Amino acid sequence: MTLLGAVVSLFLVISNDPWWSIRGANGNNLLTIQVSPFYFHATATGLSTTAPFVEFLGPFTRILLIFAFVALGMSSLTPSSWWRELAVYFSLSALIEVYFSFLLIYHAAETTLLGTYGIVPTYSGTSQIPALVVGLDLKTYTQPLVTASFTFPFYFGFVGLGLVGLSLVFESLRGRKARLGQKGVGAIFTQDESSQ
């Protein structure tokens, strides 16, 4: 499972697709905002094109995810190494950090929309901006509709989290089953004949 988790983290590293996007429902002449754990890009009249902290947070997240891929790959190739569990826990925390980074950048996008248009659109689906919006074609749109949606990498990251988490659960259950035969003081002072 850790090898599959490594494949998912590699996909997330090399993917440049946005995890969440919002655009005009009737075309791209209104606005387009794309959010990923690695970048924030806005194409709209009167909006900032990015957030100040994204230029540091995005590359840091990508580097951390590369380290997670390497750690998961190495731990799946050497399953009996002493550092395997440490590498898997590091990779799990790196995958969680990817979602934390996404939430921070997503919040920056919502704050930008709230400050500019006075509304936070729905996470997914179509909503109306109750304002006059100047589009990219410099036409004025009265209460335009915008469509927001999460994309495949957002959901695929949860698969990676599940795979790495399940590998930790199965490894823990396997270790517990091996220790069940040893109980009490006898477990401390007896030696296994195979180790002599």
Disulfide bonds with the S-S distance in Angstrom:
none
